[in-house]
Amino acid sequence: MSLRIAAVSASRIAKPHNPSSPLFSPPFNNPKFQLHRLPHANAFPPLPIRKPGSQCYIRAISDRAVESTISKKEEEGEQSPKDWKIKMLYDGDCPLCMREVNMLRERNTSYGTIKFVDIGSDDYSPDENQGLDYQTAMGRIHAILSDGTVVTDVEAFRRLYEQVGLGWVYAITKYEPIGKIADSVYSFWAKYRLQVTGRPPMEEILEARRKKGEVCKDSDACKM
């Protein structure tokens, strides 16, 4: 009996399976498992070719142009604020003086209380500045209050600094004898500042301005 059972089992194992049977068919023969074909490469539209840095360069130029225009407008606006309380007459050809002027100008962007006037400019007019001509204004620092009062020396600096929130810098000069000492030190600097900054004497500067004025009157060389 046991031999018969073993023979039947062996015959079943040896019997080949039907390859067409769905249980033993490979997945690629079954339509449910068919893979989707990838589209051809030409089916995709070509990507745009960008030149490296071209757009960035154009944008940089555009941004610089806008910034330049804005900076110029801001500078023109701060030179002549509508509600100025004090006018500073400064020597635009003095390199050391311009450091302080630029500092005050930067502070003034938040206050708008100082009007800056370059006495070396061709457009400078003594009539618009309490009759102070170029030579007088070059002798020492001058500032003009909105009511027409002219202040000089350390008091001018103190008034200017007060208008941009730095009054504490010169506050001590309100008291004597500190005020007189400060004025003496400044007067010494004002007397020799042309030599210290490597500029010609006042006589030569005035002569050069006189000749320039004559040339401008006889021709259009000084007109923009």
C-alpha positions as CSV (number, residue, x, y, z in Angstrom):
1,M,0.0,0.0,0.0
2,S,2.8,2.4,0.9
3,L,4.5,1.6,-2.4
4,R,1.4,2.5,-4.3
5,I,1.0,5.8,-2.6
6,A,4.7,6.6,-3.3
7,A,4.3,5.8,-7.0
8,V,1.3,8.0,-7.3
9,S,3.1,10.9,-5.6
10,A,6.1,10.5,-7.8
11,S,4.0,10.5,-11.0
12,R,2.3,13.8,-9.9
13,I,5.7,15.5,-9.2
14,A,7.1,14.4,-12.5
15,K,4.0,15.6,-14.5
16,P,5.0,18.9,-16.3
17,H,3.0,22.0,-15.5
18,N,1.1,23.8,-18.2
19,P,3.1,26.9,-19.1
20,S,-0.1,28.6,-20.3
21,S,-1.6,28.5,-16.9
22,P,-2.2,32.0,-15.5
23,L,-0.7,30.9,-12.2
24,F,2.6,30.2,-13.8
25,S,2.7,32.7,-16.7
26,P,5.4,35.4,-16.3
27,P,4.3,38.9,-15.5
28,F,5.1,40.3,-18.9
29,N,2.6,37.9,-20.5
30,N,-0.1,39.2,-18.3
31,P,-1.7,42.4,-19.7
32,K,-2.2,43.7,-16.1
33,F,1.6,43.8,-15.6
34,Q,2.6,45.3,-19.0
35,L,5.0,48.2,-18.6
36,H,4.2,51.6,-20.1
37,R,6.6,52.6,-22.9
38,L,8.6,55.7,-22.3
39,P,8.0,58.5,-24.8
40,H,10.6,59.3,-27.3
41,A,13.1,62.0,-26.4
42,N,11.8,64.2,-29.2
43,A,8.4,64.3,-27.6
44,F,9.7,66.8,-25.0
45,P,10.1,70.4,-26.1
46,P,13.7,71.7,-26.0
47,L,14.8,73.6,-22.9
48,P,15.7,77.3,-23.5
49,I,19.5,77.9,-23.6
50,R,20.6,80.7,-21.4
51,K,23.9,82.4,-21.7
52,P,25.6,82.3,-18.3
53,G,25.6,85.7,-16.6
54,S,23.8,87.6,-19.4
55,Q,20.6,88.3,-17.5
56,C,22.4,88.9,-14.2
57,Y,24.7,91.5,-16.0
58,I,21.7,93.3,-17.6
59,R,19.9,93.3,-14.2
60,A,23.0,94.6,-12.5
61,I,23.3,97.5,-14.9
62,S,19.6,98.3,-14.5
63,D,19.9,98.2,-10.7
64,R,22.9,100.5,-10.8
65,A,21.2,103.0,-13.0
66,V,18.2,103.1,-10.7
67,E,20.4,103.4,-7.6
68,S,22.4,106.2,-9.3
69,T,19.2,108.1,-10.1
70,I,17.8,107.7,-6.6
71,S,21.1,108.7,-5.0
72,K,21.3,111.8,-7.1
73,K,17.8,112.8,-6.3
74,E,18.4,112.2,-2.6
75,E,21.6,114.2,-2.7
76,E,19.8,117.1,-4.4
77,G,17.0,116.9,-1.9
78,E,19.3,117.0,1.1
79,Q,21.3,120.0,-0.3
80,S,18.2,122.2,-0.2
81,P,15.8,120.9,2.5
82,K,12.5,122.8,2.6
83,D,12.4,123.2,6.4
84,W,16.1,123.9,7.1
85,K,17.0,125.6,10.4
86,I,20.6,126.3,9.8
87,K,22.8,126.8,6.7
88,M,26.4,125.6,6.6
89,L,28.9,127.4,4.4
90,Y,31.7,125.0,3.7
91,D,34.8,124.9,1.5
92,G,34.3,122.1,-0.9
93,D,37.9,122.1,-1.9
94,C,39.2,121.3,1.6
95,P,39.7,117.5,1.9
96,L,39.7,117.5,5.7
97,C,36.7,119.8,5.9
98,M,34.7,117.5,3.6
99,R,35.1,114.6,6.0
100,E,33.1,116.5,8.6
101,V,30.7,117.8,6.0
102,N,30.0,114.3,4.7
103,M,29.4,113.1,8.2
104,L,26.9,115.9,8.9
105,R,25.3,115.4,5.5
106,E,24.7,111.7,6.2
107,R,23.2,112.5,9.6
108,N,21.1,115.2,8.0
109,T,19.3,112.6,5.9
110,S,17.3,111.7,9.0
111,Y,16.7,115.3,10.1
112,G,16.6,117.6,7.1
113,T,17.5,120.6,9.2
114,I,20.8,121.6,7.6
115,K,21.2,123.3,4.2
116,F,24.7,122.8,2.8
117,V,26.2,125.6,0.6
118,D,29.6,125.2,-1.1
119,I,31.3,128.6,-1.2
120,G,33.6,127.3,-3.9
121,S,30.8,126.7,-6.3
122,D,30.4,128.9,-9.3
123,D,26.7,129.4,-8.3
124,Y,27.6,130.7,-4.8
125,S,26.0,134.1,-4.2
126,P,26.9,136.4,-1.3
127,D,23.6,138.1,-1.7
128,E,21.8,134.9,-0.7
129,N,24.1,134.3,2.3
130,Q,23.9,137.5,4.3
131,G,26.5,139.3,2.2
132,L,29.4,136.8,3.0
133,D,31.8,136.8,0.1
134,Y,34.1,134.0,-0.8
135,Q,37.2,135.5,0.9
136,T,35.3,136.2,4.2
137,A,33.7,132.7,4.2
138,M,37.1,131.1,3.6
139,G,38.6,132.8,6.7
140,R,36.6,130.7,9.2
141,I,33.5,128.5,9.5
142,H,30.2,130.4,9.0
143,A,26.7,129.2,9.6
144,I,23.4,131.1,9.1
145,L,20.3,130.5,11.1
146,S,16.9,130.5,9.5
147,D,16.2,134.0,11.0
148,G,19.4,135.3,9.3
149,T,21.7,135.3,12.3
150,V,25.3,134.5,11.4
151,V,27.4,132.4,13.8
152,T,31.0,131.5,13.5
153,D,33.8,129.4,14.9
154,V,33.0,126.7,17.5
155,E,29.5,128.1,18.1
156,A,28.8,127.3,14.4
157,F,29.9,123.7,14.9
158,R,27.9,123.4,18.1
159,R,24.7,124.7,16.4
160,L,25.2,122.3,13.4
161,Y,25.8,119.3,15.6
162,E,22.7,120.1,17.7
163,Q,20.6,119.9,14.6
164,V,21.6,116.3,13.8
165,G,21.4,114.9,17.4
166,L,25.0,115.3,18.3
167,G,24.8,118.4,20.5
168,W,26.6,116.6,23.3
169,V,29.9,116.7,21.3
170,Y,30.3,120.5,21.7
171,A,28.0,121.0,24.7
172,I,30.9,121.7,27.0
173,T,32.0,124.7,24.9
174,K,29.0,126.6,26.2
175,Y,30.8,127.2,29.4
176,E,33.8,129.4,30.0
177,P,36.7,129.3,29.8
178,I,36.2,126.2,27.7
179,G,34.5,128.2,25.0
180,K,37.3,130.7,24.6
181,I,40.0,127.9,24.6
182,A,38.1,126.0,21.9
183,D,37.8,129.2,19.7
184,S,41.5,129.8,20.1
185,V,42.4,126.3,19.0
186,Y,40.0,126.6,16.0
187,S,41.3,130.0,15.0
188,F,44.8,128.5,14.8
189,W,43.6,125.7,12.6
190,A,41.7,128.1,10.3
191,K,44.7,130.3,9.9
192,Y,47.0,127.4,8.7
193,R,44.5,125.0,7.2
194,L,45.5,125.8,3.6
195,Q,49.1,124.9,4.3
196,V,48.2,121.8,6.3
197,T,46.0,120.5,3.4
198,G,48.7,121.3,0.8
199,R,46.8,124.1,-1.0
200,P,48.2,127.4,-2.3
201,P,48.0,130.6,-0.3
202,M,44.7,132.6,-0.2
203,E,46.1,135.2,-2.6
204,E,46.8,132.6,-5.3
205,I,43.3,131.1,-4.8
206,L,41.6,134.4,-5.1
207,E,43.7,135.3,-8.3
208,A,42.8,132.0,-9.9
209,R,39.1,132.6,-9.1
210,R,39.3,136.1,-10.6
211,K,40.8,134.8,-13.8
212,K,38.3,132.0,-14.0
213,G,35.5,134.6,-13.6
214,E,36.9,136.7,-16.4
215,V,37.0,133.7,-18.7
216,C,33.5,132.7,-17.8
217,K,32.2,136.2,-18.6
218,D,33.9,136.3,-22.0
219,S,32.8,132.8,-23.2
220,D,30.5,130.0,-22.5
221,A,33.3,127.8,-21.0
222,C,31.7,127.7,-17.6
223,K,28.2,127.1,-18.7
224,M,26.8,123.6,-18.4
